[in-house]
Amino acid sequence: LNGLVRVFFEHHPELAESVQVIHQAGPHGVHELTTFYEKHQIQALVFDYVHDLQYSYCAADLIIARAGAGTI
């Protein structure tokens, strides 16, 4: 999903000013995605993992998730 989100924003640069991203990237994607969002001037909070993800879900208008325990 990390790669697909990057492709999406590369194809829709007009969204950079109108969205805020909360991105749980996993332990290996944080630096790369933080750099990507900064380069494209997308307001984003990127982290590897948090136990209280429900607060991020409450703040979201759209959630893109893979199947997993955190999704439930």
CHARMM-style PDB file with segment names, atoms N, HN, CA, C and O in Angstrom:
ATOM      1  N   LEU     1       0.808  -1.200   0.000  1.00  0.00      PROA
ATOM      2  CA  LEU     1       0.000   0.000   0.000  1.00  0.00      PROA
ATOM      3  C   LEU     1       0.852   1.265   0.000  1.00  0.00      PROA
ATOM      4  O   LEU     1       0.446   2.287  -0.554  1.00  0.00      PROA
ATOM      5  N   ASN     2       2.016   1.204   0.610  1.00  0.00      PROA
ATOM      6  HN  ASN     2       2.346   0.374   1.060  1.00  0.00      PROA
ATOM      7  CA  ASN     2       2.875   2.390   0.652  1.00  0.00      PROA
ATOM      8  C   ASN     2       3.190   2.884  -0.754  1.00  0.00      PROA
ATOM      9  O   ASN     2       3.126   4.084  -1.024  1.00  0.00      PROA
ATOM     10  N   GLY     3       3.525   1.976  -1.633  1.00  0.00      PROA
ATOM     11  HN  GLY     3       3.578   1.001  -1.414  1.00  0.00      PROA
ATOM     12  CA  GLY     3       3.843   2.341  -3.009  1.00  0.00      PROA
ATOM     13  C   GLY     3       2.636   2.843  -3.773  1.00  0.00      PROA
ATOM     14  O   GLY     3       2.747   3.782  -4.561  1.00  0.00      PROA
ATOM     15  N   LEU     4       1.494   2.235  -3.552  1.00  0.00      PROA
ATOM     16  HN  LEU     4       1.404   1.472  -2.912  1.00  0.00      PROA
ATOM     17  CA  LEU     4       0.277   2.656  -4.253  1.00  0.00      PROA
ATOM     18  C   LEU     4      -0.159   4.060  -3.860  1.00  0.00      PROA
ATOM     19  O   LEU     4      -0.654   4.813  -4.699  1.00  0.00      PROA
ATOM     20  N   VAL     5       0.017   4.413  -2.612  1.00  0.00      PROA
ATOM     21  HN  VAL     5       0.418   3.801  -1.930  1.00  0.00      PROA
ATOM     22  CA  VAL     5      -0.329   5.757  -2.166  1.00  0.00      PROA
ATOM     23  C   VAL     5       0.571   6.779  -2.857  1.00  0.00      PROA
ATOM     24  O   VAL     5       0.101   7.841  -3.265  1.00  0.00      PROA
ATOM     25  N   ARG     6       1.835   6.474  -2.987  1.00  0.00      PROA
ATOM     26  HN  ARG     6       2.217   5.611  -2.655  1.00  0.00      PROA
ATOM     27  CA  ARG     6       2.757   7.380  -3.688  1.00  0.00      PROA
ATOM     28  C   ARG     6       2.339   7.545  -5.143  1.00  0.00      PROA
ATOM     29  O   ARG     6       2.302   8.667  -5.648  1.00  0.00      PROA
ATOM     30  N   VAL     7       2.027   6.455  -5.818  1.00  0.00      PROA
ATOM     31  HN  VAL     7       2.057   5.544  -5.407  1.00  0.00      PROA
ATOM     32  CA  VAL     7       1.587   6.524  -7.218  1.00  0.00      PROA
ATOM     33  C   VAL     7       0.323   7.366  -7.337  1.00  0.00      PROA
ATOM     34  O   VAL     7       0.202   8.177  -8.256  1.00  0.00      PROA
ATOM     35  N   PHE     8      -0.622   7.180  -6.411  1.00  0.00      PROA
ATOM     36  HN  PHE     8      -0.524   6.522  -5.664  1.00  0.00      PROA
ATOM     37  CA  PHE     8      -1.863   7.941  -6.433  1.00  0.00      PROA
ATOM     38  C   PHE     8      -1.578   9.444  -6.393  1.00  0.00      PROA
ATOM     39  O   PHE     8      -2.109  10.199  -7.207  1.00  0.00      PROA
ATOM     40  N   PHE     9      -0.738   9.879  -5.445  1.00  0.00      PROA
ATOM     41  HN  PHE     9      -0.306   9.266  -4.784  1.00  0.00      PROA
ATOM     42  CA  PHE     9      -0.464  11.308  -5.321  1.00  0.00      PROA
ATOM     43  C   PHE     9       0.366  11.837  -6.488  1.00  0.00      PROA
ATOM     44  O   PHE     9       0.245  13.007  -6.847  1.00  0.00      PROA
ATOM     45  N   GLU    10       1.200  10.999  -7.078  1.00  0.00      PROA
ATOM     46  HN  GLU    10       1.299  10.048  -6.785  1.00  0.00      PROA
ATOM     47  CA  GLU    10       1.946  11.430  -8.262  1.00  0.00      PROA
ATOM     48  C   GLU    10       1.000  11.679  -9.439  1.00  0.00      PROA
ATOM     49  O   GLU    10       1.258  12.551 -10.268  1.00  0.00      PROA
ATOM     50  N   HSD    11      -0.082  10.922  -9.513  1.00  0.00      PROA
ATOM     51  HN  HSD    11      -0.292  10.214  -8.840  1.00  0.00      PROA
ATOM     52  CA  HSD    11      -1.065  11.093 -10.590  1.00  0.00      PROA
ATOM     53  C   HSD    11      -2.113  12.160 -10.271  1.00  0.00      PROA
ATOM     54  O   HSD    11      -2.838  12.596 -11.165  1.00  0.00      PROA
ATOM     55  N   HSD    12      -2.199  12.579  -9.025  1.00  0.00      PROA
ATOM     56  HN  HSD    12      -1.610  12.225  -8.299  1.00  0.00      PROA
ATOM     57  CA  HSD    12      -3.191  13.580  -8.602  1.00  0.00      PROA
ATOM     58  C   HSD    12      -2.534  14.668  -7.750  1.00  0.00      PROA
ATOM     59  O   HSD    12      -2.893  14.844  -6.586  1.00  0.00      PROA
ATOM     60  N   PRO    13      -1.580  15.394  -8.320  1.00  0.00      PROA
ATOM     61  CA  PRO    13      -0.865  16.410  -7.532  1.00  0.00      PROA
ATOM     62  C   PRO    13      -1.767  17.539  -7.043  1.00  0.00      PROA
ATOM     63  O   PRO    13      -1.424  18.240  -6.091  1.00  0.00      PROA
ATOM     64  N   GLU    14      -2.906  17.717  -7.682  1.00  0.00      PROA
ATOM     65  HN  GLU    14      -3.185  17.147  -8.455  1.00  0.00      PROA
ATOM     66  CA  GLU    14      -3.822  18.785  -7.268  1.00  0.00      PROA
ATOM     67  C   GLU    14      -4.394  18.548  -5.876  1.00  0.00      PROA
ATOM     68  O   GLU    14      -4.912  19.481  -5.261  1.00  0.00      PROA
ATOM     69  N   LEU    15      -4.313  17.336  -5.374  1.00  0.00      PROA
ATOM     70  HN  LEU    15      -3.893  16.579  -5.873  1.00  0.00      PROA
ATOM     71  CA  LEU    15      -4.839  17.024  -4.050  1.00  0.00      PROA
ATOM     72  C   LEU    15      -3.888  17.418  -2.913  1.00  0.00      PROA
ATOM     73  O   LEU    15      -4.278  17.412  -1.746  1.00  0.00      PROA
ATOM     74  N   ALA    16      -2.678  17.750  -3.247  1.00  0.00      PROA
ATOM     75  HN  ALA    16      -2.361  17.755  -4.195  1.00  0.00      PROA
ATOM     76  CA  ALA    16      -1.665  18.044  -2.223  1.00  0.00      PROA
ATOM     77  C   ALA    16      -2.106  19.138  -1.262  1.00  0.00      PROA
ATOM     78  O   ALA    16      -1.773  19.086  -0.078  1.00  0.00      PROA
ATOM     79  N   GLU    17      -2.839  20.115  -1.743  1.00  0.00      PROA
ATOM     80  HN  GLU    17      -3.109  20.157  -2.705  1.00  0.00      PROA
ATOM     81  CA  GLU    17      -3.237  21.240  -0.899  1.00  0.00      PROA
ATOM     82  C   GLU    17      -4.525  20.989  -0.129  1.00  0.00      PROA
ATOM     83  O   GLU    17      -4.854  21.750   0.782  1.00  0.00      PROA
ATOM     84  N   SER    18      -5.262  19.937  -0.477  1.00  0.00      PROA
ATOM     85  HN  SER    18      -4.996  19.319  -1.216  1.00  0.00      PROA
ATOM     86  CA  SER    18      -6.586  19.764   0.119  1.00  0.00      PROA
ATOM     87  C   SER    18      -6.729  18.535   1.011  1.00  0.00      PROA
ATOM     88  O   SER    18      -7.818  18.268   1.519  1.00  0.00      PROA
ATOM     89  N   VAL    19      -5.652  17.789   1.209  1.00  0.00      PROA
ATOM     90  HN  VAL    19      -4.767  18.007   0.797  1.00  0.00      PROA
ATOM     91  CA  VAL    19      -5.741  16.596   2.053  1.00  0.00      PROA
ATOM     92  C   VAL    19      -4.703  16.654   3.159  1.00  0.00      PROA
ATOM     93  O   VAL    19      -3.673  17.318   3.048  1.00  0.00      PROA
ATOM     94  N   GLN    20      -5.007  15.946   4.215  1.00  0.00      PROA
ATOM     95  HN  GLN    20      -5.844  15.407   4.305  1.00  0.00      PROA
ATOM     96  CA  GLN    20      -4.055  15.683   5.278  1.00  0.00      PROA
ATOM     97  C   GLN    20      -3.960  14.170   5.388  1.00  0.00      PROA
ATOM     98  O   GLN    20      -4.983  13.486   5.379  1.00  0.00      PROA
ATOM     99  N   VAL    21      -2.771  13.648   5.489  1.00  0.00      PROA
ATOM    100  HN  VAL    21      -1.940  14.204   5.496  1.00  0.00      PROA
ATOM    101  CA  VAL    21      -2.559  12.209   5.493  1.00  0.00      PROA
ATOM    102  C   VAL    21      -2.062  11.758   6.862  1.00  0.00      PROA
ATOM    103  O   VAL    21      -1.152  12.361   7.431  1.00  0.00      PROA
ATOM    104  N   ILE    22      -2.660  10.705   7.379  1.00  0.00      PROA
ATOM    105  HN  ILE    22      -3.399  10.215   6.916  1.00  0.00      PROA
ATOM    106  CA  ILE    22      -2.164  10.000   8.556  1.00  0.00      PROA
ATOM    107  C   ILE    22      -1.773   8.626   8.041  1.00  0.00      PROA
ATOM    108  O   ILE    22      -2.636   7.847   7.635  1.00  0.00      PROA
ATOM    109  N   HSD    23      -0.483   8.320   8.055  1.00  0.00      PROA
ATOM    110  HN  HSD    23       0.217   8.952   8.385  1.00  0.00      PROA
ATOM    111  CA  HSD    23       0.011   7.130   7.362  1.00  0.00      PROA
ATOM    112  C   HSD    23       0.821   6.239   8.303  1.00  0.00      PROA
ATOM    113  O   HSD    23       1.916   6.602   8.733  1.00  0.00      PROA
ATOM    114  N   GLN    24       0.269   5.080   8.611  1.00  0.00      PROA
ATOM    115  HN  GLN    24      -0.621   4.786   8.262  1.00  0.00      PROA
ATOM    116  CA  GLN    24       1.018   4.063   9.354  1.00  0.00      PROA
ATOM    117  C   GLN    24       1.792   3.276   8.320  1.00  0.00      PROA
ATOM    118  O   GLN    24       1.211   2.490   7.572  1.00  0.00      PROA
ATOM    119  N   ALA    25       3.091   3.477   8.271  1.00  0.00      PROA
ATOM    120  HN  ALA    25       3.563   4.116   8.879  1.00  0.00      PROA
ATOM    121  CA  ALA    25       3.910   3.006   7.158  1.00  0.00      PROA
ATOM    122  C   ALA    25       4.665   1.714   7.424  1.00  0.00      PROA
ATOM    123  O   ALA    25       5.233   1.135   6.498  1.00  0.00      PROA
ATOM    124  N   GLY    26       4.683   1.258   8.648  1.00  0.00      PROA
ATOM    125  HN  GLY    26       4.222   1.729   9.399  1.00  0.00      PROA
ATOM    126  CA  GLY    26       5.523   0.108   8.964  1.00  0.00      PROA
ATOM    127  C   GLY    26       6.936   0.568   9.256  1.00  0.00      PROA
ATOM    128  O   GLY    26       7.293   1.708   8.959  1.00  0.00      PROA
ATOM    129  N   PRO    27       7.740  -0.302   9.832  1.00  0.00      PROA
ATOM    130  CA  PRO    27       9.068   0.106  10.295  1.00  0.00      PROA
ATOM    131  C   PRO    27      10.047   0.501   9.193  1.00  0.00      PROA
ATOM    132  O   PRO    27      11.023   1.200   9.463  1.00  0.00      PROA
ATOM    133  N   HSD    28       9.804   0.069   7.963  1.00  0.00      PROA
ATOM    134  HN  HSD    28       9.011  -0.499   7.744  1.00  0.00      PROA
ATOM    135  CA  HSD    28      10.774   0.343   6.900  1.00  0.00      PROA
ATOM    136  C   HSD    28      10.347   1.459   5.961  1.00  0.00      PROA
ATOM    137  O   HSD    28      11.105   1.821   5.061  1.00  0.00      PROA
ATOM    138  N   GLY    29       9.155   2.013   6.144  1.00  0.00      PROA
ATOM    139  HN  GLY    29       8.539   1.719   6.875  1.00  0.00      PROA
ATOM    140  CA  GLY    29       8.678   3.008   5.204  1.00  0.00      PROA
ATOM    141  C   GLY    29       8.619   4.434   5.707  1.00  0.00      PROA
ATOM    142  O   GLY    29       8.312   5.341   4.933  1.00  0.00      PROA
ATOM    143  N   VAL    30       8.900   4.660   6.968  1.00  0.00      PROA
ATOM    144  HN  VAL    30       9.149   3.923   7.596  1.00  0.00      PROA
ATOM    145  CA  VAL    30       8.692   5.977   7.565  1.00  0.00      PROA
ATOM    146  C   VAL    30       9.547   7.052   6.896  1.00  0.00      PROA
ATOM    147  O   VAL    30       9.014   8.071   6.456  1.00  0.00      PROA
ATOM    148  N   HSD    31      10.828   6.852   6.814  1.00  0.00      PROA
ATOM    149  HN  HSD    31      11.261   6.025   7.172  1.00  0.00      PROA
ATOM    150  CA  HSD    31      11.716   7.881   6.257  1.00  0.00      PROA
ATOM    151  C   HSD    31      11.385   8.163   4.793  1.00  0.00      PROA
ATOM    152  O   HSD    31      11.275   9.319   4.386  1.00  0.00      PROA
ATOM    153  N   GLU    32      11.230   7.112   4.019  1.00  0.00      PROA
ATOM    154  HN  GLU    32      11.319   6.172   4.351  1.00  0.00      PROA
ATOM    155  CA  GLU    32      10.952   7.257   2.587  1.00  0.00      PROA
ATOM    156  C   GLU    32       9.644   8.013   2.345  1.00  0.00      PROA
ATOM    157  O   GLU    32       9.590   8.909   1.502  1.00  0.00      PROA
ATOM    158  N   LEU    33       8.603   7.656   3.074  1.00  0.00      PROA
ATOM    159  HN  LEU    33       8.647   6.929   3.758  1.00  0.00      PROA
ATOM    160  CA  LEU    33       7.315   8.313   2.883  1.00  0.00      PROA
ATOM    161  C   LEU    33       7.306   9.734   3.427  1.00  0.00      PROA
ATOM    162  O   LEU    33       6.683  10.614   2.833  1.00  0.00      PROA
ATOM    163  N   THR    34       7.974   9.972   4.532  1.00  0.00      PROA
ATOM    164  HN  THR    34       8.480   9.257   5.015  1.00  0.00      PROA
ATOM    165  CA  THR    34       8.077  11.332   5.052  1.00  0.00      PROA
ATOM    166  C   THR    34       8.736  12.234   4.017  1.00  0.00      PROA
ATOM    167  O   THR    34       8.272  13.347   3.770  1.00  0.00      PROA
ATOM    168  N   THR    35       9.803  11.760   3.422  1.00  0.00      PROA
ATOM    169  HN  THR    35      10.180  10.856   3.623  1.00  0.00      PROA
ATOM    170  CA  THR    35      10.505  12.508   2.375  1.00  0.00      PROA
ATOM    171  C   THR    35       9.594  12.739   1.173  1.00  0.00      PROA
ATOM    172  O   THR    35       9.568  13.838   0.619  1.00  0.00      PROA
ATOM    173  N   PHE    36       8.850  11.718   0.767  1.00  0.00      PROA
ATOM    174  HN  PHE    36       8.871  10.825   1.217  1.00  0.00      PROA
ATOM    175  CA  PHE    36       7.932  11.842  -0.362  1.00  0.00      PROA
ATOM    176  C   PHE    36       6.885  12.922  -0.098  1.00  0.00      PROA
ATOM    177  O   PHE    36       6.674  13.799  -0.935  1.00  0.00      PROA
ATOM    178  N   TYR    37       6.238  12.862   1.051  1.00  0.00      PROA
ATOM    179  HN  TYR    37       6.410  12.149   1.731  1.00  0.00      PROA
ATOM    180  CA  TYR    37       5.187  13.833   1.361  1.00  0.00      PROA
ATOM    181  C   TYR    37       5.752  15.252   1.441  1.00  0.00      PROA
ATOM    182  O   TYR    37       5.112  16.195   0.974  1.00  0.00      PROA
ATOM    183  N   GLU    38       6.925  15.415   2.019  1.00  0.00      PROA
ATOM    184  HN  GLU    38       7.445  14.650   2.398  1.00  0.00      PROA
ATOM    185  CA  GLU    38       7.547  16.740   2.079  1.00  0.00      PROA
ATOM    186  C   GLU    38       7.856  17.263   0.680  1.00  0.00      PROA
ATOM    187  O   GLU    38       7.604  18.430   0.380  1.00  0.00      PROA
ATOM    188  N   LYS    39       8.397  16.409  -0.164  1.00  0.00      PROA
ATOM    189  HN  LYS    39       8.602  15.462   0.081  1.00  0.00      PROA
ATOM    190  CA  LYS    39       8.742  16.798  -1.541  1.00  0.00      PROA
ATOM    191  C   LYS    39       7.501  17.266  -2.304  1.00  0.00      PROA
ATOM    192  O   LYS    39       7.576  18.211  -3.090  1.00  0.00      PROA
ATOM    193  N   HSD    40       6.381  16.619  -2.078  1.00  0.00      PROA
ATOM    194  HN  HSD    40       6.321  15.851  -1.440  1.00  0.00      PROA
ATOM    195  CA  HSD    40       5.146  16.946  -2.790  1.00  0.00      PROA
ATOM    196  C   HSD    40       4.255  17.915  -2.012  1.00  0.00      PROA
ATOM    197  O   HSD    40       3.115  18.170  -2.400  1.00  0.00      PROA
ATOM    198  N   GLN    41       4.783  18.450  -0.915  1.00  0.00      PROA
ATOM    199  HN  GLN    41       5.709  18.244  -0.600  1.00  0.00      PROA
ATOM    200  CA  GLN    41       4.094  19.430  -0.076  1.00  0.00      PROA
ATOM    201  C   GLN    41       2.707  18.949   0.363  1.00  0.00      PROA
ATOM    202  O   GLN    41       1.722  19.685   0.305  1.00  0.00      PROA
ATOM    203  N   ILE    42       2.667  17.706   0.797  1.00  0.00      PROA
ATOM    204  HN  ILE    42       3.467  17.108   0.845  1.00  0.00      PROA
ATOM    205  CA  ILE    42       1.451  17.102   1.326  1.00  0.00      PROA
ATOM    206  C   ILE    42       1.581  17.065   2.840  1.00  0.00      PROA
ATOM    207  O   ILE    42       2.552  16.525   3.371  1.00  0.00      PROA
ATOM    208  N   GLN    43       0.608  17.636   3.534  1.00  0.00      PROA
ATOM    209  HN  GLN    43      -0.181  18.075   3.103  1.00  0.00      PROA
ATOM    210  CA  GLN    43       0.634  17.616   4.993  1.00  0.00      PROA
ATOM    211  C   GLN    43       0.403  16.184   5.452  1.00  0.00      PROA
ATOM    212  O   GLN    43      -0.646  15.606   5.170  1.00  0.00      PROA
ATOM    213  N   ALA    44       1.367  15.607   6.154  1.00  0.00      PROA
ATOM    214  HN  ALA    44       2.220  16.076   6.383  1.00  0.00      PROA
ATOM    215  CA  ALA    44       1.269  14.200   6.527  1.00  0.00      PROA
ATOM    216  C   ALA    44       1.917  13.921   7.875  1.00  0.00      PROA
ATOM    217  O   ALA    44       2.939  14.506   8.235  1.00  0.00      PROA
ATOM    218  N   LEU    45       1.296  13.021   8.595  1.00  0.00      PROA
ATOM    219  HN  LEU    45       0.467  12.546   8.303  1.00  0.00      PROA
ATOM    220  CA  LEU    45       1.859  12.459   9.814  1.00  0.00      PROA
ATOM    221  C   LEU    45       2.174  11.004   9.474  1.00  0.00      PROA
ATOM    222  O   LEU    45       1.267  10.221   9.194  1.00  0.00      PROA
ATOM    223  N   VAL    46       3.447  10.644   9.499  1.00  0.00      PROA
ATOM    224  HN  VAL    46       4.184  11.281   9.728  1.00  0.00      PROA
ATOM    225  CA  VAL    46       3.883   9.301   9.128  1.00  0.00      PROA
ATOM    226  C   VAL    46       4.532   8.650  10.344  1.00  0.00      PROA
ATOM    227  O   VAL    46       5.382   9.253  11.000  1.00  0.00      PROA
ATOM    228  N   PHE    47       4.128   7.419  10.641  1.00  0.00      PROA
ATOM    229  HN  PHE    47       3.438   6.929  10.108  1.00  0.00      PROA
ATOM    230  CA  PHE    47       4.702   6.696  11.773  1.00  0.00      PROA
ATOM    231  C   PHE    47       4.735   5.216  11.428  1.00  0.00      PROA
ATOM    232  O   PHE    47       4.080   4.772  10.484  1.00  0.00      PROA
ATOM    233  N   ASP    48       5.504   4.456  12.203  1.00  0.00      PROA
ATOM    234  HN  ASP    48       6.036   4.816  12.969  1.00  0.00      PROA
ATOM    235  CA  ASP    48       5.605   3.025  11.911  1.00  0.00      PROA
ATOM    236  C   ASP    48       4.455   2.238  12.520  1.00  0.00      PROA
ATOM    237  O   ASP    48       3.849   1.411  11.839  1.00  0.00      PROA
ATOM    238  N   TYR    49       4.144   2.479  13.793  1.00  0.00      PROA
ATOM    239  HN  TYR    49       4.636   3.151  14.346  1.00  0.00      PROA
ATOM    240  CA  TYR    49       3.091   1.717  14.459  1.00  0.00      PROA
ATOM    241  C   TYR    49       2.662   2.456  15.723  1.00  0.00      PROA
ATOM    242  O   TYR    49       3.487   3.066  16.402  1.00  0.00      PROA
ATOM    243  N   VAL    50       1.376   2.399  16.034  1.00  0.00      PROA
ATOM    244  HN  VAL    50       0.706   1.903  15.482  1.00  0.00      PROA
ATOM    245  CA  VAL    50       0.866   2.897  17.305  1.00  0.00      PROA
ATOM    246  C   VAL    50      -0.184   1.920  17.823  1.00  0.00      PROA
ATOM    247  O   VAL    50      -0.868   1.258  17.042  1.00  0.00      PROA
ATOM    248  N   HSD    51      -0.303   1.838  19.130  1.00  0.00      PROA
ATOM    249  HN  HSD    51       0.252   2.376  19.764  1.00  0.00      PROA
ATOM    250  CA  HSD    51      -1.286   0.940  19.736  1.00  0.00      PROA
ATOM    251  C   HSD    51      -2.694   1.511  19.724  1.00  0.00      PROA
ATOM    252  O   HSD    51      -3.669   0.760  19.715  1.00  0.00      PROA
ATOM    253  N   ASP    52      -2.810   2.832  19.724  1.00  0.00      PROA
ATOM    254  HN  ASP    52      -2.018   3.443  19.731  1.00  0.00      PROA
ATOM    255  CA  ASP    52      -4.122   3.469  19.807  1.00  0.00      PROA
ATOM    256  C   ASP    52      -4.544   4.082  18.461  1.00  0.00      PROA
ATOM    257  O   ASP    52      -4.842   5.273  18.374  1.00  0.00      PROA
ATOM    258  N   LEU    53      -4.562   3.267  17.447  1.00  0.00      PROA
ATOM    259  HN  LEU    53      -4.320   2.299  17.517  1.00  0.00      PROA
ATOM    260  CA  LEU    53      -4.884   3.704  16.089  1.00  0.00      PROA
ATOM    261  C   LEU    53      -6.323   4.189  15.955  1.00  0.00      PROA
ATOM    262  O   LEU    53      -6.656   4.875  14.989  1.00  0.00      PROA
ATOM    263  N   GLN    54      -7.173   3.842  16.908  1.00  0.00      PROA
ATOM    264  HN  GLN    54      -6.903   3.285  17.693  1.00  0.00      PROA
ATOM    265  CA  GLN    54      -8.575   4.249  16.828  1.00  0.00      PROA
ATOM    266  C   GLN    54      -8.726   5.768  16.770  1.00  0.00      PROA
ATOM    267  O   GLN    54      -9.696   6.260  16.193  1.00  0.00      PROA
ATOM    268  N   TYR    55      -7.803   6.512  17.345  1.00  0.00      PROA
ATOM    269  HN  TYR    55      -7.015   6.111  17.814  1.00  0.00      PROA
ATOM    270  CA  TYR    55      -7.879   7.969  17.296  1.00  0.00      PROA
ATOM    271  C   TYR    55      -7.629   8.486  15.879  1.00  0.00      PROA
ATOM    272  O   TYR    55      -8.239   9.465  15.447  1.00  0.00      PROA
ATOM    273  N   SER    56      -6.743   7.827  15.179  1.00  0.00      PROA
ATOM    274  HN  SER    56      -6.248   7.032  15.530  1.00  0.00      PROA
ATOM    275  CA  SER    56      -6.518   8.186  13.779  1.00  0.00      PROA
ATOM    276  C   SER    56      -7.748   7.846  12.945  1.00  0.00      PROA
ATOM    277  O   SER    56      -8.131   8.612  12.060  1.00  0.00      PROA
ATOM    278  N   TYR    57      -8.360   6.716  13.220  1.00  0.00      PROA
ATOM    279  HN  TYR    57      -8.050   6.093  13.938  1.00  0.00      PROA
ATOM    280  CA  TYR    57      -9.583   6.341  12.506  1.00  0.00      PROA
ATOM    281  C   TYR    57     -10.681   7.379  12.734  1.00  0.00      PROA
ATOM    282  O   TYR    57     -11.421   7.709  11.807  1.00  0.00      PROA
ATOM    283  N   CYS    58     -10.791   7.887  13.942  1.00  0.00      PROA
ATOM    284  HN  CYS    58     -10.190   7.619  14.695  1.00  0.00      PROA
ATOM    285  CA  CYS    58     -11.819   8.890  14.253  1.00  0.00      PROA
ATOM    286  C   CYS    58     -11.584  10.193  13.492  1.00  0.00      PROA
ATOM    287  O   CYS    58     -12.541  10.896  13.165  1.00  0.00      PROA
ATOM    288  N   ALA    59     -10.341  10.520  13.210  1.00  0.00      PROA
ATOM    289  HN  ALA    59      -9.564   9.949  13.475  1.00  0.00      PROA
ATOM    290  CA  ALA    59     -10.009  11.761  12.522  1.00  0.00      PROA
ATOM    291  C   ALA    59     -10.141  11.648  11.008  1.00  0.00      PROA
ATOM    292  O   ALA    59     -10.050  12.655  10.307  1.00  0.00      PROA
ATOM    293  N   ALA    60     -10.352  10.453  10.501  1.00  0.00      PROA
ATOM    294  HN  ALA    60     -10.426   9.635  11.071  1.00  0.00      PROA
ATOM    295  CA  ALA    60     -10.308  10.215   9.057  1.00  0.00      PROA
ATOM    296  C   ALA    60     -11.673  10.323   8.385  1.00  0.00      PROA
ATOM    297  O   ALA    60     -12.703   9.949   8.946  1.00  0.00      PROA
ATOM    298  N   ASP    61     -11.640  10.848   7.167  1.00  0.00      PROA
ATOM    299  HN  ASP    61     -10.804  11.152   6.711  1.00  0.00      PROA
ATOM    300  CA  ASP    61     -12.807  10.796   6.284  1.00  0.00      PROA
ATOM    301  C   ASP    61     -12.727   9.573   5.371  1.00  0.00      PROA
ATOM    302  O   ASP    61     -13.747   9.074   4.896  1.00  0.00      PROA
ATOM    303  N   LEU    62     -11.510   9.100   5.134  1.00  0.00      PROA
ATOM    304  HN  LEU    62     -10.682   9.506   5.521  1.00  0.00      PROA
ATOM    305  CA  LEU    62     -11.281   7.943   4.284  1.00  0.00      PROA
ATOM    306  C   LEU    62     -10.154   7.124   4.892  1.00  0.00      PROA
ATOM    307  O   LEU    62      -9.130   7.675   5.295  1.00  0.00      PROA
ATOM    308  N   ILE    63     -10.337   5.814   4.959  1.00  0.00      PROA
ATOM    309  HN  ILE    63     -11.169   5.366   4.631  1.00  0.00      PROA
ATOM    310  CA  ILE    63      -9.301   4.918   5.466  1.00  0.00      PROA
ATOM    311  C   ILE    63      -8.988   3.895   4.383  1.00  0.00      PROA
ATOM    312  O   ILE    63      -9.884   3.246   3.843  1.00  0.00      PROA
ATOM    313  N   ILE    64      -7.715   3.763   4.078  1.00  0.00      PROA
ATOM    314  HN  ILE    64      -6.986   4.289   4.516  1.00  0.00      PROA
ATOM    315  CA  ILE    64      -7.241   2.720   3.164  1.00  0.00      PROA
ATOM    316  C   ILE    64      -6.447   1.769   4.035  1.00  0.00      PROA
ATOM    317  O   ILE    64      -5.441   2.163   4.626  1.00  0.00      PROA
ATOM    318  N   ALA    65      -6.887   0.514   4.124  1.00  0.00      PROA
ATOM    319  HN  ALA    65      -7.704   0.194   3.644  1.00  0.00      PROA
ATOM    320  CA  ALA    65      -6.258  -0.413   5.063  1.00  0.00      PROA
ATOM    321  C   ALA    65      -6.107  -1.791   4.430  1.00  0.00      PROA
ATOM    322  O   ALA    65      -6.881  -2.192   3.561  1.00  0.00      PROA
ATOM    323  N   ARG    66      -5.100  -2.488   4.888  1.00  0.00      PROA
ATOM    324  HN  ARG    66      -4.471  -2.162   5.594  1.00  0.00      PROA
ATOM    325  CA  ARG    66      -4.968  -3.885   4.505  1.00  0.00      PROA
ATOM    326  C   ARG    66      -5.641  -4.717   5.568  1.00  0.00      PROA
ATOM    327  O   ARG    66      -5.921  -4.219   6.658  1.00  0.00      PROA
ATOM    328  N   ALA    67      -5.901  -5.950   5.280  1.00  0.00      PROA
ATOM    329  HN  ALA    67      -5.674  -6.355   4.394  1.00  0.00      PROA
ATOM    330  CA  ALA    67      -6.506  -6.830   6.280  1.00  0.00      PROA
ATOM    331  C   ALA    67      -5.509  -7.063   7.398  1.00  0.00      PROA
ATOM    332  O   ALA    67      -4.328  -7.305   7.145  1.00  0.00      PROA
ATOM    333  N   GLY    68      -5.972  -6.993   8.609  1.00  0.00      PROA
ATOM    334  HN  GLY    68      -6.931  -6.797   8.814  1.00  0.00      PROA
ATOM    335  CA  GLY    68      -5.093  -7.216   9.743  1.00  0.00      PROA
ATOM    336  C   GLY    68      -5.835  -6.909  11.040  1.00  0.00      PROA
ATOM    337  O   GLY    68      -6.938  -6.363  11.028  1.00  0.00      PROA
ATOM    338  N   ALA    69      -5.223  -7.262  12.130  1.00  0.00      PROA
ATOM    339  HN  ALA    69      -4.327  -7.705  12.139  1.00  0.00      PROA
ATOM    340  CA  ALA    69      -5.861  -7.072  13.436  1.00  0.00      PROA
ATOM    341  C   ALA    69      -6.155  -5.613  13.714  1.00  0.00      PROA
ATOM    342  O   ALA    69      -7.170  -5.307  14.341  1.00  0.00      PROA
ATOM    343  N   GLY    70      -5.297  -4.695  13.267  1.00  0.00      PROA
ATOM    344  HN  GLY    70      -4.473  -4.943  12.758  1.00  0.00      PROA
ATOM    345  CA  GLY    70      -5.508  -3.272  13.495  1.00  0.00      PROA
ATOM    346  C   GLY    70      -6.731  -2.734  12.763  1.00  0.00      PROA
ATOM    347  O   GLY    70      -7.316  -1.733  13.176  1.00  0.00      PROA
ATOM    348  N   THR    71      -7.113  -3.390  11.691  1.00  0.00      PROA
ATOM    349  HN  THR    71      -6.638  -4.203  11.355  1.00  0.00      PROA
ATOM    350  CA  THR    71      -8.271  -2.959  10.929  1.00  0.00      PROA
ATOM    351  C   THR    71      -9.562  -3.258  11.669  1.00  0.00      PROA
ATOM    352  O   THR    71     -10.535  -2.514  11.548  1.00  0.00      PROA
ATOM    353  N   ILE    72      -9.577  -4.326  12.423  1.00  0.00      PROA
ATOM    354  HN  ILE    72      -8.786  -4.930  12.521  1.00  0.00      PROA
ATOM    355  CA  ILE    72     -10.775  -4.703  13.175  1.00  0.00      PROA
ATOM    356  C   ILE    72     -10.945  -3.731  14.297  1.00  0.00      PROA
ATOM    357  OT1 ILE    72     -11.893  -3.846  15.074  1.00  0.00      PROA
TER     358      ILE     72
END
